[in-house]
Amino acid sequence: MTLERSPLHAAHVELGATFVEFGGWEMPLSYPSGTLAEHLACRHGAVVFDVSHLGTVRLEGPGSFALLQATLTNDLGRIAPGGAQYSHLLAEHDASVLDDMIVWWLGEERFDVMPNASNTASVRAAIGGVDVTAGRVVLAVQGPRAREALAAVSPEAARVGRFRTVAFQLRGAACVAAGTGYTGEDGVECAVPAEVAGKVLADLLAAGAVPAGLGARDTLRLEAGLPLHGHELGPGITPLQAGLGWVVAWSKPTFAGREALAAERASGPRRLLRGLLGDGRRPLRSGMTCARTAGPIGGGQQGAGPRSETSDLAGEVVGQVTSGNFSPVLGRGIGLAFLAPDTPGGAELLVTGRGAGLPATVVRPPFHRLALPARS
């Protein structure tokens, strides 16, 4: 299988990146500083990700607005040209999330729909349009100092509002930026023509942004409690199960999968996506089983210190971890899991599947905003 490459591949090689396959693309996983350093640079400063593996499907001309309104779950009528909106494309038969995407509304009847890498073709099959992915690079500048770094390169892009878009010129080329991201921090995503992307990346690095790869992007989005297609969204998973009912505009008379989703709303989702906070540094991992505890787990109150790892106290199985890792900010294992809908916040669970069981508490993400008591 031949993997797609970003137009910036040579620049990433020069920066010392290691690469990974993701969604049919060969993309940077990390740079010599490592994923942990890149993660913390985003939480405290500014980083730049190459996210060119995301697709761009462009719709233009009369009927574009009406088509998107009749197909995607969210209501474009809530925004206007110059806005950006998160939305879902659902399967008709069971309301599974075929893809989640950001819609950039660039003109009266001009839209750039940005699906996940592996879903670009299926999204285009559903909405039409032209796949313009190959002609541009998307650079995501993220972190509390992201706009400061970006302002040195493009003041116009740095001023774009959250979930707003702006067109601007950079190195003589027409570009678009949106106040969006996938890290839980402030930031801007810039769509830049491929022919000037290398110079723009160099300008951002010179302005103080640190290069970051998909490893840090995943740990950042997990700390922020954001879903990843193929883990928290995908076949058999609906927006209601994923806790994303706000992305569904029930006031619209039609969108793909509306009837099946309405039936689930009436009966209630059979599972709900929740956050899990581990008691120690050992990371939670996708595929682990979550069970109620059959008895008290030693160690005292949450935050007092790691409780004993054991697997002999597991009771009724209530769900499964979909994403898990180590949180650099909290210094603990964290995860997202689909759990039985009656599992309360604060419930203590035992997470098993790779060695001894891990005690974990059901919490509400984002994880990096949790105020935890100091450990003794």
PLY file of the C-alpha trace (Angstrom):
ply
format ascii 1.0
element vertex 376
property float x
property float y
property float z
element edge 375
property int vertex1
property int vertex2
end_header
0.00 0.00 0.00
1.37 3.39 -1.00
0.84 6.00 1.69
-0.02 9.61 0.97
2.49 12.20 2.12
2.11 15.81 3.12
3.73 18.37 0.80
5.85 19.18 3.88
7.27 15.66 4.19
10.83 16.74 3.32
10.63 19.54 5.88
9.57 17.05 8.56
12.50 14.79 7.67
14.83 17.78 8.00
13.36 18.49 11.45
14.15 14.93 12.54
10.59 13.60 12.66
9.71 9.97 13.12
6.71 8.90 11.08
3.60 6.78 11.49
0.82 5.57 9.21
-2.48 7.25 9.96
-5.60 7.10 7.81
-3.59 6.13 4.73
-1.01 8.89 5.26
2.59 8.86 6.44
2.65 11.66 8.99
5.02 12.90 11.74
4.55 11.05 15.02
7.06 13.12 16.99
10.25 15.15 16.70
13.54 14.77 18.63
12.16 16.59 21.69
9.60 13.79 22.12
5.84 13.56 22.57
5.86 14.58 26.25
7.77 17.80 25.55
5.57 18.59 22.56
2.44 18.02 24.65
3.61 20.37 27.41
4.74 22.97 24.86
1.15 23.10 23.62
-0.28 23.39 27.14
2.10 26.21 28.08
3.29 27.85 24.86
2.70 27.32 21.14
3.10 24.37 18.78
2.43 23.79 15.10
0.99 20.55 13.73
0.88 19.54 10.07
-2.64 18.11 9.77
-2.73 17.92 5.99
-4.03 14.35 6.26
-7.43 15.87 7.04
-9.52 16.11 3.90
-10.95 19.20 2.26
-14.09 18.73 0.16
-15.18 22.00 -1.46
-18.81 22.75 -2.33
-19.64 25.81 -4.41
-22.64 27.16 -6.23
-26.42 27.27 -5.81
-27.82 24.52 -3.61
-24.64 23.93 -1.60
-26.16 25.27 1.61
-29.38 23.31 1.14
-27.50 20.07 0.46
-25.38 20.33 3.59
-28.42 21.28 5.66
-30.32 18.23 4.45
-27.39 15.86 5.03
-25.37 16.83 8.12
-26.71 16.88 11.68
-25.91 20.44 12.75
-27.77 23.56 11.64
-25.75 25.89 9.44
-28.51 28.43 10.01
-27.00 28.97 13.47
-23.94 30.54 11.87
-23.31 32.62 8.72
-20.68 33.07 6.02
-17.37 33.53 7.80
-18.25 30.93 10.43
-17.11 27.38 11.16
-19.19 24.56 12.62
-18.64 21.04 13.94
-21.08 18.50 12.47
-21.72 14.79 11.85
-22.61 12.62 8.89
-24.74 9.68 10.06
-25.64 6.30 8.59
-29.31 6.10 7.66
-29.99 2.67 9.16
-28.62 3.08 12.67
-27.43 6.72 13.02
-23.79 5.63 13.42
-21.33 8.48 12.96
-19.84 7.88 9.51
-17.65 10.90 10.08
-17.30 14.02 12.18
-16.03 17.13 10.47
-15.63 20.89 10.59
-17.50 22.93 7.98
-15.81 26.21 6.99
-18.43 28.56 5.49
-16.27 30.74 3.27
-18.81 32.53 1.07
-22.53 32.76 0.38
-22.53 29.38 -1.39
-18.95 28.25 -0.80
-17.98 25.68 1.82
-14.88 23.69 2.73
-15.90 20.50 4.54
-13.00 18.92 6.46
-13.49 15.19 7.15
-11.11 12.73 8.77
-8.32 11.38 6.59
-9.73 7.92 5.90
-13.28 9.19 5.35
-12.75 11.86 2.69
-13.99 9.68 -0.17
-17.13 8.55 1.68
-17.99 12.10 2.74
-17.57 13.30 -0.82
-19.84 10.48 -2.00
-22.52 11.75 0.38
-22.29 15.49 -0.29
-20.60 15.79 -3.67
-18.13 18.58 -4.19
-14.49 18.54 -5.23
-11.63 16.99 -3.26
-9.00 19.76 -3.02
-6.92 18.06 -0.32
-3.79 17.65 -2.44
-3.41 21.33 -3.25
-3.08 22.70 0.27
-1.40 22.17 3.62
-3.25 22.64 6.91
-1.10 23.96 9.75
-2.68 23.92 13.21
-1.08 26.48 15.51
-2.20 25.64 19.05
-1.55 26.70 22.63
-1.96 29.73 24.91
0.74 31.58 22.93
-0.42 30.33 19.51
-1.86 33.64 18.39
1.26 35.47 19.51
3.40 33.25 17.30
0.94 33.42 14.42
0.71 37.22 14.63
4.38 37.44 13.64
3.47 35.62 10.41
-0.08 36.88 9.71
-1.83 39.40 11.99
-5.09 38.76 10.10
-5.03 35.04 10.79
-4.08 35.60 14.42
-7.16 37.77 14.98
-9.72 35.24 13.71
-12.40 34.50 16.31
-13.24 31.12 17.75
-15.21 29.11 15.17
-14.82 31.96 12.69
-12.95 31.97 9.37
-10.92 34.62 7.59
-9.32 34.87 4.15
-5.87 36.46 3.98
-2.73 36.67 1.88
0.53 35.07 2.90
3.69 35.19 0.82
1.55 36.27 -2.11
-0.84 33.32 -1.84
-4.52 33.18 -0.90
-5.02 31.41 2.43
-7.86 30.72 4.87
-7.73 30.41 8.65
-10.28 29.20 11.19
-10.36 29.56 14.96
-10.50 25.81 15.50
-8.31 23.02 16.87
-8.17 19.63 18.56
-6.08 20.17 21.68
-8.29 21.83 24.29
-6.27 25.03 23.91
-6.83 28.20 21.93
-5.56 28.02 18.39
-5.94 28.61 14.67
-5.89 26.21 11.73
-4.51 27.66 8.50
-5.12 26.24 5.02
-2.13 27.30 2.94
-1.37 26.52 -0.73
1.19 23.74 -0.95
3.67 25.87 -2.88
4.21 28.31 0.00
3.64 25.93 2.92
7.32 25.21 3.56
8.12 28.91 3.96
5.08 29.43 6.20
6.13 26.54 8.43
9.64 28.00 8.69
8.18 31.40 9.57
6.05 29.88 12.35
9.03 28.01 13.81
11.11 31.20 13.70
8.28 32.95 15.58
8.58 30.46 18.43
6.11 27.68 17.60
7.43 24.19 18.38
6.85 21.39 15.84
4.56 18.69 17.22
3.42 15.35 15.82
0.41 13.07 15.96
1.58 11.51 19.24
1.12 14.78 21.10
-2.02 15.59 19.17
-3.58 12.37 20.47
-2.56 12.86 24.10
-3.74 16.47 23.96
-7.14 15.61 22.53
-7.52 12.81 25.08
-6.73 15.16 27.98
-9.34 17.51 26.52
-11.88 14.66 26.36
-12.34 15.02 22.59
-13.53 12.01 20.53
-11.47 10.35 17.82
-13.21 8.68 14.89
-12.51 4.96 15.03
-12.47 5.05 18.83
-15.27 7.20 20.32
-17.09 7.65 17.00
-17.70 5.19 14.18
-19.72 2.08 13.31
-22.38 1.38 15.95
-21.70 4.65 17.79
-24.24 7.48 17.66
-23.88 11.13 18.68
-26.15 10.50 21.67
-23.96 7.65 22.94
-20.87 9.85 22.53
-22.43 12.67 24.55
-22.58 14.91 21.49
-26.31 15.54 21.33
-25.60 19.27 21.01
-24.34 18.65 17.46
-27.83 17.44 16.41
-30.31 20.09 15.26
-33.66 18.44 15.95
-35.41 21.55 14.60
-34.34 20.56 11.09
-36.93 18.43 9.27
-34.30 16.20 7.73
-30.71 15.01 7.93
-29.16 11.62 7.19
-29.99 9.13 9.95
-32.58 11.35 11.63
-35.25 8.65 11.99
-32.90 6.10 13.55
-31.45 8.70 15.91
-34.91 9.85 16.96
-35.77 6.26 17.87
-32.68 6.03 20.05
-33.51 9.34 21.69
-36.95 8.02 22.56
-35.65 4.78 24.08
-32.45 6.19 25.56
-28.86 5.34 24.58
-27.71 1.90 25.75
-24.29 3.31 26.73
-22.66 6.69 27.33
-19.13 7.97 26.84
-17.49 8.91 30.15
-14.08 9.90 31.44
-11.91 7.66 33.65
-9.21 8.94 35.98
-6.71 6.31 37.09
-5.18 6.28 40.54
-1.59 5.96 39.38
0.78 6.68 36.52
0.04 3.44 34.66
-1.92 4.40 31.52
-5.34 3.05 30.67
-5.51 1.47 27.23
-8.11 0.99 24.51
-9.96 -2.33 24.80
-9.65 -2.66 28.57
-12.79 -3.80 30.41
-14.49 -1.65 33.04
-16.22 -3.35 35.97
-17.90 -2.23 39.13
-15.89 -3.11 42.21
-17.13 -6.07 44.21
-15.79 -4.48 47.39
-13.87 -1.44 48.62
-10.54 -0.70 46.98
-7.83 0.27 49.45
-5.95 3.54 49.36
-8.31 6.12 50.79
-9.78 9.14 49.09
-9.23 10.13 45.49
-5.92 11.93 45.16
-4.42 10.50 48.37
-2.22 8.06 46.49
-2.35 4.99 44.24
-4.72 2.28 45.39
-3.61 -1.33 45.28
-3.72 -2.84 41.81
-5.77 -6.01 41.89
-8.09 -7.96 39.62
-9.93 -10.06 42.20
-12.40 -7.36 43.20
-14.05 -6.96 39.80
-17.83 -7.21 39.76
-20.37 -6.53 37.02
-18.83 -5.45 33.71
-20.21 -2.04 32.76
-18.19 -1.01 29.73
-14.96 -0.77 27.78
-12.17 1.77 27.35
-12.05 3.33 23.88
-8.96 5.55 24.33
-6.40 5.66 27.10
-2.97 7.01 27.87
-0.85 8.82 30.44
-1.81 12.43 31.17
1.33 14.60 31.26
-0.57 17.37 33.07
-2.10 15.18 35.79
0.65 12.59 36.03
-1.99 9.84 35.97
-3.52 7.34 33.62
-6.69 8.61 31.94
-9.19 7.20 29.49
-12.50 7.51 27.72
-14.92 4.60 27.96
-18.43 3.64 26.96
-20.21 2.73 30.18
-23.69 1.61 31.19
-25.88 4.73 31.27
-26.67 4.35 34.97
-22.98 4.55 35.97
-22.77 7.66 38.17
-20.05 10.27 38.23
-17.57 9.49 40.98
-18.14 5.73 40.67
-15.10 3.60 41.39
-14.36 1.01 38.72
-11.74 -1.62 38.14
-10.19 -1.48 34.67
-8.67 -4.77 33.54
-7.23 -6.36 30.44
-3.46 -5.96 30.55
-2.10 -7.41 33.75
-3.38 -6.37 37.16
-6.55 -4.35 37.46
-6.35 -0.56 37.62
-8.62 1.36 39.99
-10.25 4.33 38.23
-12.89 6.93 39.01
-15.61 8.13 36.63
-15.05 11.85 36.02
-16.19 14.52 33.60
-13.52 15.67 31.10
-11.62 17.76 30.20
-9.02 16.01 32.30
-6.41 18.78 32.18
-8.88 21.17 33.83
-9.60 18.88 36.80
-8.63 20.27 40.20
-7.13 17.33 42.06
-6.16 17.34 45.73
-2.45 17.12 46.44
-1.08 13.67 47.14
0.35 12.99 50.56
0 1
1 2
2 3
3 4
4 5
5 6
6 7
7 8
8 9
9 10
10 11
11 12
12 13
13 14
14 15
15 16
16 17
17 18
18 19
19 20
20 21
21 22
22 23
23 24
24 25
25 26
26 27
27 28
28 29
29 30
30 31
31 32
32 33
33 34
34 35
35 36
36 37
37 38
38 39
39 40
40 41
41 42
42 43
43 44
44 45
45 46
46 47
47 48
48 49
49 50
50 51
51 52
52 53
53 54
54 55
55 56
56 57
57 58
58 59
59 60
60 61
61 62
62 63
63 64
64 65
65 66
66 67
67 68
68 69
69 70
70 71
71 72
72 73
73 74
74 75
75 76
76 77
77 78
78 79
79 80
80 81
81 82
82 83
83 84
84 85
85 86
86 87
87 88
88 89
89 90
90 91
91 92
92 93
93 94
94 95
95 96
96 97
97 98
98 99
99 100
100 101
101 102
102 103
103 104
104 105
105 106
106 107
107 108
108 109
109 110
110 111
111 112
112 113
113 114
114 115
115 116
116 117
117 118
118 119
119 120
120 121
121 122
122 123
123 124
124 125
125 126
126 127
127 128
128 129
129 130
130 131
131 132
132 133
133 134
134 135
135 136
136 137
137 138
138 139
139 140
140 141
141 142
142 143
143 144
144 145
145 146
146 147
147 148
148 149
149 150
150 151
151 152
152 153
153 154
154 155
155 156
156 157
157 158
158 159
159 160
160 161
161 162
162 163
163 164
164 165
165 166
166 167
167 168
168 169
169 170
170 171
171 172
172 173
173 174
174 175
175 176
176 177
177 178
178 179
179 180
180 181
181 182
182 183
183 184
184 185
185 186
186 187
187 188
188 189
189 190
190 191
191 192
192 193
193 194
194 195
195 196
196 197
197 198
198 199
199 200
200 201
201 202
202 203
203 204
204 205
205 206
206 207
207 208
208 209
209 210
210 211
211 212
212 213
213 214
214 215
215 216
216 217
217 218
218 219
219 220
220 221
221 222
222 223
223 224
224 225
225 226
226 227
227 228
228 229
229 230
230 231
231 232
232 233
233 234
234 235
235 236
236 237
237 238
238 239
239 240
240 241
241 242
242 243
243 244
244 245
245 246
246 247
247 248
248 249
249 250
250 251
251 252
252 253
253 254
254 255
255 256
256 257
257 258
258 259
259 260
260 261
261 262
262 263
263 264
264 265
265 266
266 267
267 268
268 269
269 270
270 271
271 272
272 273
273 274
274 275
275 276
276 277
277 278
278 279
279 280
280 281
281 282
282 283
283 284
284 285
285 286
286 287
287 288
288 289
289 290
290 291
291 292
292 293
293 294
294 295
295 296
296 297
297 298
298 299
299 300
300 301
301 302
302 303
303 304
304 305
305 306
306 307
307 308
308 309
309 310
310 311
311 312
312 313
313 314
314 315
315 316
316 317
317 318
318 319
319 320
320 321
321 322
322 323
323 324
324 325
325 326
326 327
327 328
328 329
329 330
330 331
331 332
332 333
333 334
334 335
335 336
336 337
337 338
338 339
339 340
340 341
341 342
342 343
343 344
344 345
345 346
346 347
347 348
348 349
349 350
350 351
351 352
352 353
353 354
354 355
355 356
356 357
357 358
358 359
359 360
360 361
361 362
362 363
363 364
364 365
365 366
366 367
367 368
368 369
369 370
370 371
371 372
372 373
373 374
374 375
